[in-house]
């Protein structure tokens, strides 16, 4: 089952500028990983829509002010009263420094000074993040993403990596049963943006009815 750029834009209006480029690669990726019925497609597109800013962002945006850092990561960047602490003030407005700080020593990354946080920041339609995850996805796709992380910003690998993650985490079965919340937890690790995900999902189920 293939989708069209017009259908994608019905679900994700902001995807109008990228749909023509991404949809052919998206169709190839979905067919390769069994995302091939309306229930699976609707859940997949809805989740990707939130993770990628409606297909407008293939690389993580870390342009955060000190105030925004305190709001997103209060345990790390807040003074306990909702205001930025000294570290937030130091890093605010510097995306590379922010990435190296928040991702240091996690997800297979080295320490802050290694630069791994920035090098392996979120990329692709499902925002692959961290050296370890780049290595795993690269092995599955038979490409060295650890050495060439920027490949995930290309439509082919952005779509392939998303579909590969989806299948590897057994999300097709969850989509078939309508368990959208568990899909969200496996992708996001929490329920961030859940209301928006559900909104896109409801529209997608009308575009691709079961």
N, C-alpha and C positions, 0 to 999 in steps of 0.2 A: 504494500500500500504506500503510495507516494503522496506527498503534500505539495502544495503550490505556494509561491511567494504571496499570492493574494490571501490564501488561508492563514498563513503565518501572521500577516499584518492585521487580519481580523481579530486575532487573539492578542497580538502585541503591536499596537499601533506605532510605537516608536521604532519598530524594526523596518520601517518602509525604506530606509536608505541602504540597508544591508541585506534585505531578504533575497534579492536576485542573485547575489554572490554566494550567500550561505546555504540557501535551500538545496541546490544540487548536491553539495557536499553533505548536507544533513540527511538527505534521502539515502545516499550511499551508506552513510554510517548507520542509520537506523535499520536498513535492510541487513547489514552485516552482523548486527547484534540483536536481531529478533524483536526490534521495536516496530512491530508490523501489523498491529490492529488498532482500532480507534481508542480503546481504553489506555493502551500503552503510549500511543502518540500524544494524547491529550495530557496525560500526567507528565510526560517527558518535556513537552514544549512549555508547560506551565512552570515547571521547576527551572528550566533553563532561562526562562524569561526573567525571573527574579535574580538568579545568579549572575546574569550577564547584562543587567540593566536593559532588558528587552532587546538583546542582541546588538547593543551599541558599544559594549565594552569587553574586549578580549584580553585585557590586562588589568590587574587590580589598581584601582584609584586610591592612592594613599595621600592625597592632598588635604590633610586634616589640619585645622587650626588647633591651638592648645585647648580651647574650649570644647571642640568636638572630640578630641582625644579623651578628655575627662569624662565626656558623656558615653563614649563607646567602651572604654576600658577603665571604669571607675576605680577598680582595685589597683591598677597600675599608675594611673595618671591623675587621680583626683586627690584633693587634700582632705577628703572625708566629709566635706561640706558642699560638694558639688562643684567646686572650683578647681582649675588646673593647678597641679603641684609644680615644683621646680623642674622636674623632668619633662612634663608636658610643655612648659614654656620654652625649654631648651630645644625640644624636637619639633614643635609646632611649625608647620609650613615647610618642612623638609622631608619629602616623601621617602627618599632613600634612607635617611637616618631613622625614620619611623619604622620602616620595614626591617632594618637591621636590628632594631631594638626589640620589637614585639615578636619577631620570629627567631631570635637567637636561641640556640640550644634546644630547639624543638623541631619535630618533623624531619629529623636527620640533618638539620642545619648545624653548622659550627657556631662558635661564639660570635658576638656582635661584630668584632673587627674582621671576621672572615668575609663579610659582605654577602653571605648566603641568603640572608633574609630578603635582600633586594633582588638578588640574582634569581631566587626561586619563589618570588612573590606570586600571587594568584594569576593564572593565565588560562585561556580557553573558555568555553561556554559554561563549564562547571568549576572554573577557577581552581585548577590543580595548584597546590601550595606545598612548598617544602621540598628539599633535596630528595628525601626518601620517596615521596610520591612521584616526583619527576622520574626517578629511576624506575619505579614500578610501572608507571604508565608507559614509559619509553620501552621497557622490555616487552610489554604486551603489544605495543604497536610496531616493534622491531625498528626503533629509531633511538638514537642516543640523545634523549632530552636533557640528560644531566650536563652534557657538553654543549648542547645547543638549545637552551630553554626557550629562546625566542620563537622556535618553531610552533609553539602552542598559540602564538598570535596569528598564525596563518589559518585560513578557513578550513583547510583539509584536516589539520591536526587538532584544531579547536573543536571540530565536530566529532572526529574519531575518538578523541580522549573522553568526551562527554558520554558518548554511547558505550564505550568500553567500561567506564566507571559504572554506568547504569547496569550493564549486564553482570559485571563482576560482583556487584552488591545485591544481585538477585531482585532488582526492582521491577522487572517485568511481571513477576508473580504478584507482587504487591499492587501493581497497577491493575492487573486483571481482577483482583479482589476489591479494588477501590480503597485500599488502605493508604490514603494520601498522607496522613500524619506520620506514619512510620517511614514512608519515602522521604519526607522532609527531614526527619531525624537522622536518617542515614546519610543524607547529602550535607546537611547543615551542621549536624551535631547538636542542634537545638531546634527551636521553632521561630527563629528570626525571620521576619517578613511573612509569617504564615498566612495572615489575612490576605495579603497581596497574591500569594501563591494560589490560595483557594479561589480568589477572584478570577485569575487567569485560567484556572482549571475549569471553572464553571462555564466560561466562554468557550474554552477549547472543546468541551464535551458537546456543545451545540454545533461547533464547526465540524467535529468528527464524531457524530452520534454513533452509539453502539447499537 
